[in-house]
Amino acid sequence: MAETTVCITESDKKRIEQLMLFCDIFREQERKSIRRLHFYAAQGRVVGAGEMPEDVAAPRSHVVLQETATGREFGVTPVFPEEADAHLNPVSLLTPMGVALMGRKAGETIEERTAGGVRTLIIKSVSRPLRF
């Protein structure tokens, strides 16, 4: 899967930078996710909250995914860990799926590595929350 240049808001970039400062207190898999998010944020294009493209997965956006193997569709909301209680079907940005969604657009395919193997998912749609 090709790397992508992500669009990121200044406030989300700062939150990722703060996570990086405290990276050592997290578990190994979370540290890997934080480092990947930090790389995306450092290489990404910083935009104002109102300039974020509508079809790009970002923190707090609602993403509808479809499993290629089964055709099953489901929705998730990528969030920072402390925001999980405030969203329907939250997926922490510190999980492999959360990282894989960052900056991806509707129509793109992502891969989620699970204990049972690799699951391929198509991003069917992305929508922004009313307040971004």
Secondary structure as GFF3:
##gff-version 3
##sequence-region A 1 132
A	DSSP	beta_strand	7	9	.	.	.	ID=ss1
A	DSSP	alpha_helix	10	21	.	.	.	ID=ss2
A	DSSP	three_ten_helix	23	25	.	.	.	ID=ss3
A	DSSP	alpha_helix	28	43	.	.	.	ID=ss4
A	DSSP	beta_strand	45	47	.	.	.	ID=ss5
A	DSSP	three_ten_helix	49	51	.	.	.	ID=ss6
A	DSSP	beta_strand	62	67	.	.	.	ID=ss7
A	DSSP	beta_strand	73	79	.	.	.	ID=ss8
A	DSSP	three_ten_helix	81	86	.	.	.	ID=ss9
A	DSSP	beta_strand	90	92	.	.	.	ID=ss10
A	DSSP	alpha_helix	96	101	.	.	.	ID=ss11
A	DSSP	beta_strand	109	114	.	.	.	ID=ss12
A	DSSP	beta_strand	117	127	.	.	.	ID=ss13
###
